[in-house]
Amino acid sequence: MGPGILIIVFKGIGDVLLTTPLLRALKKGMPDSRIYFLTRRSSRRILENNPRLSGIFYREDKPLAAIRRAGIDISVDFMRSAPSGFYSLFSGAKKRLAFRYPAGRIFYNVMPVGKAGPGYTVYDRLKLLEPLGILPDGHAAELAFGPENAAKAEKFLSGAGVPPGAFTVTLDITSPREHRRWAPENFARLADSLAAGFGARVIFLWGPGELGYVKAAMASAREKHLLCPDFDLLDLAALLKRTSLHVGTSSAPMHIAVSQGTPTFVVYALQNSPASWSPPGPEHAWAQGDLSTLPFESVWQRLRAHAASLGSLTK
């Protein structure tokens, strides 16, 4: 039986998704390994169809006993917190990895130094596998959906009169962090401009607790745009697979779009680094500024150029 490896990420859906390239690298470098993931239940749909995993544990279930029964030899902790360190220390793993920090020696016995400068976060995370001799296997995140999810996405698009091959744009205007929110009326103007300039069919996305905010933004638009149904994460992945371009804030839908090979355009706050969160490649572009004052015209100029360039890119 191969070594048991426990990956620990308690953060949001996007952070969990951006850790999936490590699963691919681990399985390629250690084909007989048994890989387990410890996360929160909100990330269940991101991981449940991943063929590289032998099991998923949820923090809400207090799973320490189940983790110990799995036979963990190596823990890889991206949280560097007391709760995650507890699971790492008591998992039974003889080799416990985390990026170096002052209190880390309490929990971990392999602590490489983290990144020295800005760079796409997936590459930074892959550095934690270097002490295991694991080589990167690309930066692409993985999220698998089923035929039932594809059917729901297709039913929505066909019902809205959006034919295959139409220029479709998903628009995510929300964020749980206030500093990442650009004015919703600005996003409504982007939707109108994409429709007028490119004939785009624009689909506004929303999640739990966001419907009223999104509907209010849509009401301020001049054109009539589409509202995404109550899709779960896998339905959304299927929709983004069919999308020509995803536009919005730095949030989980952007990372899901990237996992489906869909071009993106992100409006970043000054506090967030595009170099860290947007993957490399011409299919991904961005604008950045103080979102309380960032003018519509400067964002639209960059988005218009990016949308125009997509005809020369292959999805």
TORLO-102791 format. One record per residue (C-alpha): residue number from 0; x, y, z. Coordinates in steps of 0.2 Angstrom, whole numbers, plus 5000, padded with zeros to 4 digits. Example, Ala and Ser with C-alpha at 12.3 -4.5 7.8 and 13.67 -1.06 7.14 Angstrom:
! residues 2
num px py pz
0 5062 4978 5039
1 5068 4995 5036
//
This chain:
! residues 315
num px py pz
0 5000 5000 5000
1 5007 5017 4995
2 5009 5032 5007
3 4995 5041 5014
4 4995 5060 5011
5 4984 5072 5019
6 4982 5090 5011
7 4974 5103 5023
8 4965 5118 5016
9 4952 5126 5026
10 4950 5142 5016
11 4937 5146 5003
12 4932 5137 4987
13 4944 5146 4976
14 4959 5142 4988
15 4954 5123 4987
16 4952 5123 4968
17 4969 5131 4967
18 4977 5117 4976
19 4971 5104 4964
20 4986 5105 4953
21 4996 5098 4968
22 4985 5083 4968
23 4989 5080 4950
24 5008 5082 4953
25 5008 5071 4968
26 4999 5057 4959
27 5011 5058 4944
28 5026 5058 4956
29 5019 5045 4968
30 5007 5035 4958
31 5004 5022 4972
32 5000 5036 4985
33 4983 5038 4993
34 4979 5056 4994
35 4966 5063 5006
36 4960 5081 5008
37 4954 5090 5024
38 4943 5105 5021
39 4926 5113 5025
40 4910 5106 5018
41 4907 5121 5007
42 4921 5114 4996
43 4913 5097 4994
44 4908 5099 4976
45 4925 5105 4971
46 4933 5089 4976
47 4920 5075 4976
48 4923 5070 4958
49 4942 5072 4958
50 4949 5055 4953
51 4965 5058 4962
52 4958 5058 4979
53 4956 5042 4990
54 4945 5052 5002
55 4939 5069 5009
56 4937 5074 5027
57 4927 5089 5033
58 4932 5099 5048
59 4914 5101 5053
60 4914 5082 5056
61 4928 5083 5069
62 4937 5069 5058
63 4953 5066 5068
64 4949 5048 5072
65 4944 5044 5054
66 4960 5053 5048
67 4971 5042 5059
68 4962 5026 5053
69 4966 5031 5035
70 4985 5029 5038
71 4993 5046 5035
72 5012 5046 5032
73 5013 5064 5025
74 5003 5079 5029
75 5004 5095 5019
76 4996 5110 5027
77 4993 5126 5018
78 4984 5135 5033
79 4998 5137 5045
80 4986 5139 5060
81 4984 5131 5077
82 4968 5121 5071
83 4976 5115 5055
84 4993 5112 5064
85 4983 5101 5077
86 4977 5090 5063
87 4994 5089 5055
88 5003 5084 5072
89 4990 5071 5077
90 4986 5064 5060
91 5000 5051 5063
92 5010 5058 5049
93 5029 5056 5052
94 5033 5069 5039
95 5023 5086 5041
96 5025 5100 5029
97 5021 5118 5030
98 5029 5134 5024
99 5041 5141 5037
100 5034 5153 5051
101 5039 5156 5068
102 5027 5145 5078
103 5028 5131 5065
104 5040 5120 5074
105 5027 5116 5086
106 5017 5106 5073
107 5029 5103 5058
108 5046 5095 5055
109 5048 5100 5036
110 5047 5119 5034
111 5053 5126 5017
112 5054 5144 5015
113 5039 5152 5005
114 5039 5163 4990
115 5051 5177 4989
116 5041 5188 4978
117 5025 5189 4968
118 5020 5175 4956
119 5005 5165 4952
120 4999 5156 4968
121 4998 5139 4961
122 5017 5139 4957
123 5020 5145 4975
124 5010 5131 4982
125 5019 5118 4972
126 5035 5123 4980
127 5029 5115 4996
128 5030 5098 4987
129 5049 5101 4983
130 5055 5092 4999
131 5046 5077 4993
132 5055 5077 4976
133 5038 5081 4967
134 5040 5090 4951
135 5026 5102 4945
136 5014 5096 4932
137 5007 5112 4926
138 4997 5126 4934
139 4979 5121 4928
140 4966 5118 4941
141 4954 5104 4939
142 4936 5103 4942
143 4926 5089 4935
144 4907 5090 4932
145 4895 5077 4926
146 4883 5075 4911
147 4868 5081 4922
148 4877 5097 4925
149 4881 5100 4907
150 4862 5096 4903
151 4857 5110 4915
152 4868 5122 4908
153 4863 5118 4890
154 4844 5119 4895
155 4847 5136 4902
156 4856 5143 4887
157 4845 5135 4874
158 4829 5141 4884
159 4837 5159 4884
160 4839 5158 4865
161 4858 5157 4866
162 4864 5146 4852
163 4881 5136 4852
164 4895 5147 4847
165 4887 5164 4853
166 4898 5176 4861
167 4893 5173 4879
168 4900 5183 4895
169 4897 5178 4913
170 4898 5193 4925
171 4902 5190 4943
172 4899 5207 4952
173 4899 5201 4970
174 4912 5197 4984
175 4911 5193 5002
176 4925 5206 5005
177 4919 5224 5003
178 4936 5231 4996
179 4934 5219 4981
180 4917 5226 4976
181 4917 5239 4961
182 4901 5249 4960
183 4887 5237 4953
184 4881 5251 4941
185 4898 5250 4933
186 4897 5232 4930
187 4879 5235 4923
188 4888 5247 4911
189 4901 5234 4906
190 4887 5222 4902
191 4878 5235 4891
192 4895 5239 4883
193 4899 5221 4879
194 4881 5219 4872
195 4883 5234 4861
196 4901 5232 4856
197 4902 5213 4853
198 4884 5207 4852
199 4888 5198 4869
200 4874 5188 4878
201 4879 5193 4896
202 4874 5182 4911
203 4874 5189 4928
204 4880 5176 4941
205 4874 5175 4960
206 4877 5165 4975
207 4868 5163 4992
208 4863 5179 4999
209 4867 5189 4983
210 4852 5188 4972
211 4844 5205 4978
212 4861 5214 4975
213 4863 5207 4958
214 4845 5210 4953
215 4847 5228 4958
216 4863 5230 4947
217 4853 5222 4932
218 4839 5234 4935
219 4851 5249 4932
220 4857 5242 4915
221 4849 5249 4899
222 4849 5232 4890
223 4840 5216 4896
224 4853 5203 4901
225 4852 5186 4908
226 4851 5180 4926
227 4859 5163 4930
228 4848 5151 4938
229 4851 5144 4955
230 4865 5133 4950
231 4877 5124 4961
232 4896 5124 4959
233 4896 5110 4946
234 4882 5117 4936
235 4891 5134 4936
236 4907 5125 4930
237 4897 5117 4916
238 4890 5134 4911
239 4908 5142 4912
240 4914 5128 4901
241 4902 5135 4888
242 4906 5153 4891
243 4917 5164 4879
244 4923 5176 4893
245 4921 5177 4912
246 4922 5195 4919
247 4921 5200 4937
248 4929 5201 4954
249 4943 5191 4961
250 4932 5177 4968
251 4928 5158 4966
252 4919 5159 4949
253 4934 5167 4942
254 4945 5152 4947
255 4931 5140 4941
256 4931 5148 4924
257 4950 5146 4923
258 4948 5127 4928
259 4937 5126 4913
260 4949 5134 4901
261 4938 5150 4899
262 4947 5167 4897
263 4944 5179 4911
264 4945 5198 4914
265 4946 5203 4933
266 4943 5219 4941
267 4956 5219 4956
268 4957 5230 4971
269 4974 5238 4976
270 4975 5225 4990
271 4975 5210 4978
272 4990 5206 4966
273 4985 5201 4948
274 5001 5192 4947
275 4996 5181 4961
276 4978 5177 4957
277 4977 5178 4938
278 4986 5164 4929
279 4999 5168 4916
280 4994 5168 4897
281 4986 5181 4885
282 4968 5174 4888
283 4968 5181 4905
284 4968 5200 4908
285 4964 5213 4922
286 4961 5230 4928
287 4966 5237 4945
288 4964 5252 4956
289 4955 5259 4971
290 4938 5252 4967
291 4929 5266 4976
292 4936 5278 4963
293 4942 5267 4948
294 4933 5275 4933
295 4922 5265 4921
296 4931 5271 4906
297 4948 5264 4911
298 4941 5247 4914
299 4931 5247 4899
300 4946 5252 4888
301 4956 5237 4894
302 4941 5225 4893
303 4936 5230 4876
304 4954 5227 4870
305 4954 5210 4879
306 4937 5205 4871
307 4943 5210 4854
308 4959 5199 4856
309 4950 5183 4860
310 4946 5180 4842
311 4964 5176 4839
312 4965 5164 4854
313 4960 5146 4855
314 4949 5141 4870
//
